[in-house]
Amino acid sequence: MRPLVVCKAGKPVLTQEHINDLALGLKDFPDFIRQGIIEYLDVNEENNCFIALSEKEVRLGTTHMEIDPFTILGVVAGLIPYPHHN
């Protein structure tokens, strides 16, 4: 399973206000999950999703967006230094 930002109507639900609240400590990651801003998807759910790699690639039919491009490998693999250099 990996976390993804939810997209609705061709736009990410996550806004700059949410990011500012996170930086100020007013909200945390579990708050975003409870509010439906971020969802954890498993491999079977990903088969039915249209996931954008970045915000500029979000289109009308996009269902989710990567939090960061390196998270496409998953949370644990994202901790490995230079995973894209094999």
MOWO-V228272 format. One record per residue. PHI is phi in radians with two decimals (999 if undefined). OMEGA is omega in whole degrees, 0 to 359 (999 if undefined). Layout:
BEGIN
PHI_OMEGA, PHI_OMEGA
END
This chain:
BEGIN
999_178, -2.53_181, -1.41_177, -2.40_176, -1.41_179, -1.33_176, -2.10_177, -2.37_178, 0.94_176, 1.35_179, -2.45_175, -1.15_177, -1.25_178, -1.21_181, -2.02_178, -1.10_178, -1.08_178, -1.09_181, -1.16_177, -1.09_178, -1.08_177, -1.13_180, -1.14_180, -1.46_180, 1.43_179, -1.35_178, -2.36_175, -2.34_185, -0.98_178, -1.05_176, -1.10_179, -1.12_178, -1.20_180, -1.08_182, -1.46_179, 1.39_178, -1.45_178, -2.16_177, -2.22_171, -1.64_178, -2.04_174, -1.72_185, -1.03_181, -1.16_178, -1.23_181, -1.13_179, -1.09_183, -1.85_182, -2.02_174, -1.94_189, -1.85_178, -1.59_180, -1.35_179, -2.52_183, -1.13_180, -1.23_179, -1.69_180, -1.24_179, -2.12_183, -1.04_182, -1.52_182, -1.19_179, -1.74_182, -2.55_177, -2.37_177, -1.13_174, -1.15_176, -2.66_183, -0.95_181, -1.23_181, -1.34_176, -1.07_178, -1.45_183, 1.89_184, -1.17_183, -1.18_179, -1.14_178, -1.20_179, -1.48_181, -1.35_179, -1.15_179, 0.90_181, -1.17_181, -1.51_177, -1.90_181, -1.91_999
END
